[in-house]
Amino acid sequence: MNIALVQIQSAAGRISENVERHLELSAAAEAEGANAIVFPELSITGYEPGLAQELAMESLDLRLAPLKAAAETLAIAISVGMPLQTNGLPLISMFTFFPNGDDQIYSKLKLFVELYKRAKALGASCVIASAAKSQKDIVDAHAHYSKASKKFSIVTAFANAVGPADNFISGGRSAAWNENGGLMGSMNNKEQGLLVVDTTSRTAQKVVR
C-alpha cells in the first residue's frame, strides 16, 4: 500500500482555501500512485484551538463535499483533520473519505499503547499519526515513533504541519519508520509537499510541492 503523508502550512481559519489546497495535493498523491493521503492534525482549519469552537464542523458539512467527490473520482482515501462539532467542546477529529463513497470519523484519544495493540490485533501493517508537533517537540516525537515501531514490529507514518500554529511553530519533519524502528524517509522542517510511503517495500519518496 502507498500512503501519502502531507506536510503543509494551513491558512488559519480559511476553510475554503484549505480545501482547495487539499484537493490539489490529493490529485498529486494519486499521480504518485498513492492509495491513501493523510493530512496533519486540524489541517482544514489550521491548528488554532482558540478558534475551534467557532470553526467546528458537522460530519455532513457541505464544504467537505469536494473532498468526498475527489476520493471517489481519484480512487484514493482522503483523511483530513478538523474540529468536530459536539454538544460540548469540539473534538480534534480525522475525517476519511473512501473511494466507494463511505466515510469515517476518528476523534483523538491519548491511548498510545492500546492503539498499537489494536492495530496489531486487526492485522494492520501500519499505524498513522496525524499530528501538530512544535519544532521543540520533534526530536522526542521521532524517538518515540521509532521506539514504538520496533516494540510493536509495525510501520509508523507521521504527518506534521509546518509554519505558525496557535502559539508555536509547527516542526514539520513528517516521516516513516519500518518495523525495526529504522527511518524510511523524512521531510525537513520547512518544505511542503508529500512523503509517499510504500508499506510493502518499506521505502519513502519525498515530493516537494
C-alpha positions as CSV (number, residue, x, y, z in Angstrom):
1,M,0.0,0.0,0.0
2,N,1.2,3.5,-0.8
3,I,0.3,6.2,1.7
4,A,1.0,9.9,1.0
5,L,1.8,11.9,4.2
6,V,1.1,15.6,3.7
7,Q,3.2,18.3,5.2
8,I,1.7,21.8,4.7
9,Q,1.0,25.1,6.4
10,S,-2.8,25.6,6.5
11,A,-4.3,29.0,6.4
12,A,-5.7,29.8,9.8
13,G,-9.5,29.7,9.7
14,R,-9.7,29.9,5.9
15,I,-11.6,26.7,5.3
16,S,-12.4,27.1,1.6
17,E,-8.8,28.0,0.8
18,N,-7.5,25.0,2.7
19,V,-10.0,22.6,1.0
20,E,-8.6,23.8,-2.4
21,R,-5.1,23.0,-1.3
22,H,-6.2,19.6,0.0
23,L,-7.8,18.8,-3.4
24,E,-4.5,19.9,-5.2
25,L,-2.4,17.6,-3.0
26,S,-4.9,14.7,-3.3
27,A,-4.5,14.8,-7.1
28,A,-0.7,14.9,-6.7
29,A,-0.8,11.9,-4.4
30,E,-2.9,9.9,-6.8
31,A,-0.4,10.8,-9.6
32,E,2.3,9.4,-7.4
33,G,0.5,6.1,-7.1
34,A,-0.8,6.6,-3.5
35,N,-3.8,4.6,-2.3
36,A,-4.4,7.0,0.6
37,I,-3.5,10.5,1.6
38,V,-3.2,11.7,5.2
39,F,-3.1,15.4,6.2
40,P,-1.9,16.9,9.5
41,E,-4.0,17.5,12.6
42,L,-6.7,20.1,12.1
43,S,-5.5,20.7,8.5
44,I,-8.8,22.0,7.3
45,T,-8.9,24.9,9.8
46,G,-5.3,25.2,10.8
47,Y,-4.1,24.2,14.3
48,E,-5.9,27.0,16.1
49,P,-7.5,25.7,19.3
50,G,-8.7,29.2,20.2
51,L,-10.8,29.2,17.0
52,A,-12.0,25.6,17.3
53,Q,-15.4,26.4,18.8
54,E,-16.1,28.9,16.1
55,L,-14.8,26.8,13.2
56,A,-16.2,23.4,14.4
57,M,-17.9,21.5,11.6
58,E,-20.6,18.8,11.4
59,S,-19.9,15.5,9.8
60,L,-22.1,16.4,6.8
61,D,-20.7,19.9,6.3
62,L,-21.2,20.8,2.6
63,R,-17.8,22.5,2.5
64,L,-16.2,19.0,2.7
65,A,-18.3,17.7,-0.3
66,P,-15.5,18.4,-2.8
67,L,-13.1,16.1,-0.8
68,K,-15.7,13.3,-0.7
69,A,-16.1,13.7,-4.5
70,A,-12.4,13.7,-5.1
71,A,-12.0,10.5,-3.1
72,E,-14.4,8.8,-5.5
73,T,-13.0,10.3,-8.7
74,L,-9.3,9.8,-7.9
75,A,-10.0,6.4,-6.2
76,I,-7.9,7.4,-3.2
77,A,-8.8,7.5,0.5
78,I,-8.5,11.1,1.8
79,S,-8.0,11.8,5.5
80,V,-8.3,15.4,6.7
81,G,-8.1,17.0,10.1
82,M,-10.8,19.2,11.5
83,P,-12.6,20.2,14.7
84,L,-15.9,18.2,15.1
85,Q,-18.9,20.0,16.5
86,T,-20.4,18.4,19.6
87,N,-22.8,19.5,22.4
88,G,-19.7,20.4,24.4
89,L,-16.2,21.3,23.4
90,P,-15.2,20.4,19.8
91,L,-13.2,17.2,19.2
92,I,-10.0,17.1,17.3
93,S,-11.1,14.7,14.6
94,M,-10.0,13.0,11.4
95,F,-12.5,12.6,8.6
96,T,-11.7,9.9,6.0
97,F,-13.5,9.8,2.7
98,F,-13.2,6.5,0.8
99,P,-13.3,5.8,-3.0
100,N,-16.5,3.7,-2.6
101,G,-18.4,6.7,-1.1
102,D,-18.2,5.7,2.5
103,D,-16.7,8.0,5.2
104,Q,-15.4,7.6,8.7
105,I,-14.7,9.9,11.6
106,Y,-12.0,9.2,14.2
107,S,-11.6,11.6,17.2
108,K,-8.3,11.9,19.0
109,L,-7.7,9.7,22.0
110,K,-4.5,9.5,24.1
111,L,-4.3,5.7,24.2
112,F,-0.9,5.2,22.6
113,V,-0.1,1.7,23.7
114,E,-3.7,0.5,23.2
115,L,-3.8,1.9,19.7
116,Y,-0.7,-0.1,18.6
117,K,-2.1,-3.2,20.3
118,R,-5.4,-2.8,18.5
119,A,-3.6,-2.2,15.2
120,K,-1.6,-5.5,15.6
121,A,-4.8,-7.4,16.6
122,L,-6.5,-6.2,13.4
123,G,-3.6,-7.3,11.3
124,A,-2.7,-3.8,10.2
125,S,0.7,-3.2,8.6
126,C,0.9,0.5,9.5
127,V,0.0,3.0,12.3
128,I,-0.6,6.5,11.0
129,A,-0.1,9.6,13.3
130,S,-1.7,12.9,12.2
131,A,-0.1,15.4,14.5
132,A,0.6,19.0,15.4
133,K,4.1,19.0,16.9
134,S,6.2,22.1,17.5
135,Q,9.8,22.4,16.5
136,K,11.0,21.7,20.1
137,D,8.9,18.5,20.3
138,I,10.1,16.9,17.0
139,V,13.3,15.2,18.3
140,D,11.3,13.5,21.1
141,A,8.4,12.6,18.7
142,H,10.8,10.9,16.2
143,A,12.4,8.9,19.0
144,H,9.0,8.0,20.3
145,Y,7.7,6.7,17.0
146,S,10.9,4.8,16.2
147,K,10.8,3.1,19.5
148,A,7.1,2.2,19.1
149,S,7.7,0.8,15.6
150,K,10.3,-1.5,16.9
151,K,8.5,-2.5,20.1
152,F,5.3,-3.5,18.2
153,S,7.0,-4.5,15.0
154,I,4.9,-2.3,12.7
155,V,5.4,0.6,10.3
156,T,4.6,4.0,11.7
157,A,3.8,7.0,9.5
158,F,3.8,10.6,10.9
159,A,2.2,13.6,9.2
160,N,3.0,17.0,10.7
161,A,2.4,20.6,9.7
162,V,4.9,23.5,9.1
163,G,4.7,27.2,9.9
164,P,2.9,29.2,12.6
165,A,0.1,27.4,14.5
166,D,-1.6,28.8,17.6
167,N,1.2,29.9,19.9
168,F,4.0,27.8,18.4
169,I,5.8,27.0,15.2
170,S,5.0,23.6,13.7
171,G,8.1,21.5,13.3
172,G,7.4,19.5,10.1
173,R,9.8,16.6,9.6
174,S,6.9,14.2,8.6
175,A,8.5,10.8,8.5
176,A,8.0,7.0,8.4
177,W,9.8,4.1,10.3
178,N,9.9,0.4,9.5
179,E,9.1,-2.3,11.9
180,N,12.6,-2.3,13.2
181,G,12.4,1.3,14.1
182,G,14.6,2.4,11.2
183,L,13.8,5.7,9.5
184,M,12.5,5.1,5.9
185,G,12.3,8.8,5.0
186,S,11.6,12.2,6.3
187,M,10.9,15.8,5.1
188,N,12.7,18.8,6.7
189,N,11.2,21.4,9.0
190,K,10.2,23.9,6.3
191,E,9.3,22.2,3.0
192,Q,5.7,21.5,1.9
193,G,4.5,18.5,-0.1
194,L,4.2,14.8,0.2
195,L,6.1,11.9,1.7
196,V,4.9,8.8,-0.2
197,V,5.4,5.7,1.9
198,D,5.4,2.2,0.4
199,T,4.4,-0.2,3.2
200,T,5.3,-3.2,1.1
201,S,8.9,-2.3,0.0
202,R,9.4,-0.2,3.2
203,T,10.6,2.8,1.3
204,A,9.6,6.5,1.3
205,Q,9.8,9.1,-1.5
206,K,9.7,12.9,-0.9
207,V,7.7,15.0,-3.3
208,V,8.1,18.8,-2.6
209,R,5.2,21.0,-3.8
